[in-house]
Amino acid sequence: MKRITILGATGSIGQNTLDLIGRDADAYKVVALTGGQNIDQLARDAIRFRADIAVTADPARYPDLKAALAGTGIKAAAGPEALSDAAARPADWVMSSIVGSAGLAPGLSALGQGATLALANKESMVCAGPLMLAAARAHGATILPVDSEHSAVFQALIGEDLSAVERVIITASGGAFRDWPLAELANATPEQAATHPNWDMGQRITIDSASMFNKALELIETKEFFGLSADKIEAVVHPESMIHALVGFRDGALMAHVGPPDMRHAIGFALHYPDRRALPVERLDLVALGQLTFRPACETRWPALRLAREVMAAGGLAGAVFNAAKERALDGFLARDIGFLQIAEVVEEVLTRVSAQPGHIDAAITLDNVMQADHLARVRAEEIIHQKRG
């Protein structure tokens, strides 16, 4: 019986993971489930899957969670330290799907006990890729990518020599605004940005898709996870979202991973790896599909992609600064303090200001330094948002 922990169980990735586990419940023992504000869902899932512990990230919601689990024998806990403690409980397989940099410390805790970490939290690799990989090596742990793009690259590379890779192409749907005239984007609302044409995802990641910051993070994650140079990594807009990534080799061949836009494929691959087992996902009818189309990922339209290139060139803690600035800028957009196009403006200005301060970007990549860079970037972003709002 495989012992399972799900960090971020109430989000879309967590719910899809539970869907797969629930189809063969006798094969799994759920150790811990964590969530945020959706206490009802967290408690229901903890009871259904007989988890040992359920944790909410918000200490203020602890009484609600404790009350919901009263009499079940399931332990309730709350707060960032409780998240890391839950991740450190002995488990064979841990899903890391907490959104944002908040997922870094629990992910490291999971690696510390030697688990296989199914990584859907791309921010961990963006902020602290070398730290994550070093922790996995030190504790004999395994990291498997769960982002659909990185899972696709991983699968295409099985049995291949990494030195033979000439390029990696990750695809982007283009998000909610892929067909909007550029001039209209300045007036885009959070509600419009949060509607994805292909994928069923949470609000924040859907807006990140519209701004292409999600793809910018994935470019950086590709570099960190696979150890590729930035000049070998490309992005293209693929509206159908059927090809998730392609790997090009030095003999000119391109190997593509093709499948429906259903996260249960990447999750299931990581859950059963190295086996391939049957999954409840759509089987493509290529004739009915008809065609696959591609467009350039224009860095003028989506400046997040240009900023990602600059972050990869800078190295060090630039990824942590980039991610934190993006998270705070997204907060500002959701609060209507800044416009859609100003998200990238805030991030670029934060990178410029922090880079100008010696000892920040080039500091050693430790958890403390990542968290300090994260805090500094958020402070600078808040200052810039205040200026724009004023």
Secondary structure, 3 states (H helix, E strand, C coil): CEEEEEECCCCHHHHHHHHHHHCCHHHEEEEEEEECCCHHHHHHHHHHCCCCEEEECCHHHHHHHHHHCCCCCCEEEECHHHHHHHHCCCCCEEEECCCCHHHHHHHHHHHHCCCEEEECCHHHHHHHHHHHHHHHHHHCCEEEECCHHHHHHHHHHCCCCHHHEEEEEEEECCCCCCCCCHHHHHHCCHHHHCCCCCCCCCHHHHHHHHHCHHHHHHHHHHHHHHCCCHHHEEEEECCCCCEEEEEEECCCCEEEEECCCCCHHHHHHHHHCCCCCCCCCCCCCHHHHCCCCCEECCCCCCHHHHHHHHHHHHCCCHHHHHHHHHHHHHHHHHCCCCCCCHHHHHHHHHHHHHHCCCCCCCCCCCHHHHHHHHHHHHHHHHHHHHHHHC
